[in-house]
């Protein structure tokens, strides 16, 4: 395939979940990236570690605007965080955890870990928590429940999310100069994503089984 065809089909050669995500991003555009990051912040369907480098890669190919990708992804992450902050503020930490832990691939212990991180580190946890998988999406809930000032929460959330998003988008943008490398090893990334999802599901099942056994043993 020549350079013209590659520019017209920047996701050519990307297969599996990576190819699907690339085609979806290419179709939905920059605002689609924002929608992905908003959803990923609340209920992770496809992790930002996959979406954002692909968006940067497509920006390098000329399919997306790099600055707009950064802006929409950061806005999406902020709005998702704001939703969880609002839930924490309105429902309280315990009720929010009890409700959200019913969602797929989400476990009560994840929220409790995020709440413990917030208690230990205070407002700085909002910034640094955005850089930590597993904490990033959930740290907003205890912040809302603790009535952290909205302006402080927004500042630290935008700063942390912007740093995380910018790093992943920049990585994809730099890799976009190596089209043949991306095409050659996209199947490896697919396997990595599938493996990560499988491990997440297995860990969730194991934790829920252990928790059910503890509850039965205490009866």
C-alpha positions in Angstrom: 0.0 0.0 0.0 1.4 3.4 -1.0 1.6 6.5 1.2 -1.6 8.0 -0.3 -3.6 4.9 0.6 -2.1 4.9 4.1 -3.1 8.6 4.7 -6.6 7.9 3.5 -6.8 4.8 5.7 -4.6 5.5 8.7 -5.9 2.5 10.6 -5.0 0.0 7.8 -3.1 -3.0 9.2 -4.4 -2.6 12.7 -6.5 -5.6 13.7 -8.5 -6.9 16.6 -9.5 -4.6 19.5 -6.8 -2.2 18.5 -8.1 -2.0 14.9 -11.6 -1.6 16.2 -10.7 1.2 18.5 -8.6 3.0 15.8 -11.6 2.8 13.3 -14.0 4.0 15.9 -11.7 7.0 16.8 -11.2 7.8 13.1 -14.9 7.7 12.5 -16.0 9.7 15.6 -13.2 12.2 15.5 -11.7 14.3 18.3 -15.0 14.5 20.2 -15.2 10.7 20.1 -11.9 10.6 21.9 -13.4 12.8 24.6 -16.4 10.5 24.8 -14.1 7.5 25.2 -12.2 9.1 28.0 -15.4 10.2 29.8 -16.7 6.6 29.7 -13.3 5.2 30.7 -13.3 7.4 33.7 -16.6 6.1 35.0 -16.8 2.5 33.7 -13.7 1.5 31.8 -14.8 -0.2 28.5 -11.4 0.2 26.8 -8.5 1.7 28.8 -7.0 5.1 28.0 -3.7 3.3 27.6 -5.1 2.0 24.3 -7.3 4.8 23.2 -5.0 7.8 23.7 -1.9 6.5 22.0 -4.1 5.5 19.1 -5.5 9.0 18.9 -2.0 10.4 18.9 -1.0 8.0 16.2 -4.0 9.0 14.1 -3.2 12.7 14.6 0.3 12.1 13.3 -1.3 10.5 10.2 -3.3 13.7 9.7 -6.7 12.1 10.5 -7.1 14.1 13.8 -6.1 17.5 15.2 -3.5 16.9 17.9 -4.4 19.9 20.1 -8.1 19.2 19.8 -7.5 15.5 20.8 -5.7 16.7 23.9 -8.4 19.2 24.8 -11.3 16.8 24.3 -9.7 13.9 26.1 -8.9 16.0 29.1 -12.4 17.5 29.1 -13.9 14.0 28.9 -11.7 12.8 31.8 -12.7 15.9 33.8 -16.4 15.5 33.2 -16.2 11.8 34.1 -14.4 12.7 37.3 -16.9 15.4 38.0 -19.7 12.9 37.8 -18.1 10.7 40.4 -17.3 13.7 42.6 -21.0 14.7 42.4 -22.2 11.2 43.3 -19.9 11.1 46.3 -21.1 14.5 47.4 -24.8 13.7 47.0 -24.9 10.1 48.1 -22.0 9.9 50.5 -19.1 7.5 50.3 -20.8 4.3 51.5 -23.9 4.6 49.5 -21.9 5.5 46.4 -19.6 2.5 46.8 -22.5 0.2 47.4 -24.3 1.4 44.2 -21.2 1.5 41.9 -19.7 -1.8 43.0 -22.7 -3.5 41.3 -21.3 -2.4 37.9 -19.3 -5.0 35.7 -15.6 -5.2 36.3 -15.8 -3.0 39.4 -15.3 -4.3 42.9 -15.9 -2.7 46.3 -12.3 -3.1 47.3 -11.2 -0.8 44.4 -13.3 2.0 45.9 -12.0 1.3 49.4 -8.4 1.5 48.2 -9.1 4.8 46.5 -10.8 6.1 49.6 -7.8 5.0 51.7 -5.4 6.7 49.2 -7.4 9.9 49.6 -7.4 9.8 53.4 -3.6 9.4 53.4 -2.6 12.0 50.8 -5.5 14.5 50.8 -5.9 16.9 47.9 -2.5 15.9 46.3 -4.1 12.4 45.8 -6.4 14.0 43.2 -3.4 15.0 41.1 -1.1 12.0 41.6 -4.1 9.6 41.5 -4.7 10.5 37.9 -1.4 8.9 37.0 -2.2 5.6 38.7 -4.3 2.9 37.0 -6.9 1.6 39.4 -6.9 4.8 41.4 -7.3 7.3 38.5 -11.0 6.6 37.9 -12.2 6.2 41.5 -10.4 8.9 43.5 -13.1 11.4 42.7 -15.7 9.6 44.8 -14.0 10.1 48.2 -13.2 13.7 47.2 -16.8 14.5 46.7 -17.9 12.7 49.9 -15.3 14.7 51.8 -16.6 17.9 50.4 -13.3 19.0 48.8 -13.8 22.5 47.3 -14.9 22.1 43.7 -12.3 24.6 42.5 -9.5 22.7 44.1 -10.8 19.4 42.8 -11.1 20.8 39.3 -7.6 22.3 39.3 -5.9 19.1 40.4 -8.1 16.9 38.2 -7.4 19.0 35.1 -3.6 19.1 35.8 -3.3 15.4 36.5 -5.5 14.3 33.6 -3.8 16.7 31.3 -0.4 15.3 32.2 -1.5 11.7 31.8 -3.4 12.3 28.5 -0.6 14.4 27.1 2.0 11.7 27.8 -0.1 8.9 26.1 -1.1 11.0 23.2 2.5 12.2 22.7 3.7 8.6 22.7 1.2 7.7 20.0 2.2 10.7 18.0 5.8 9.9 18.1 5.1 6.2 17.2 3.1 7.5 14.3 6.3 8.2 12.4 7.0 4.5 12.5 4.0 3.2 10.5 5.5 -0.1 9.5 6.5 -0.8 13.1 2.9 -0.1 14.3 1.4 -2.3 11.6 3.9 -5.1 12.3 3.4 -5.2 16.1 -0.3 -4.3 16.4 -1.2 -7.9 17.0 1.2 -7.9 20.0 -0.7 -5.0 21.5 -4.0 -6.9 20.9 -2.7 -9.8 22.8 -1.5 -7.5 25.6 -5.0 -5.9 25.8 -6.8 -9.2 25.8 -4.5 -10.6 28.5 -5.0 -7.5 30.7 -8.8 -7.8 30.3 -8.7 -11.5 31.1 -6.5 -10.9 34.2 -8.9 -8.1 35.3 -11.9 -10.4 35.0 -10.2 -13.3 36.8 -9.0 -11.1 39.7 -12.5 -9.7 40.0 -14.0 -13.2 40.2 -11.4 -14.4 42.7 -12.0 -11.4 44.9 -15.7 -11.7 44.9 -15.5 -15.5 45.6 -13.2 -14.8 48.6 -15.4 -12.1 49.9 -18.5 -14.3 49.6 -16.7 -17.1 51.5 -15.7 -14.6 54.3 -19.3 -13.4 54.6 -20.6 -17.0 54.8 -17.9 -17.9 57.3 -18.9 -15.0 59.6 -22.6 -16.0 59.6 
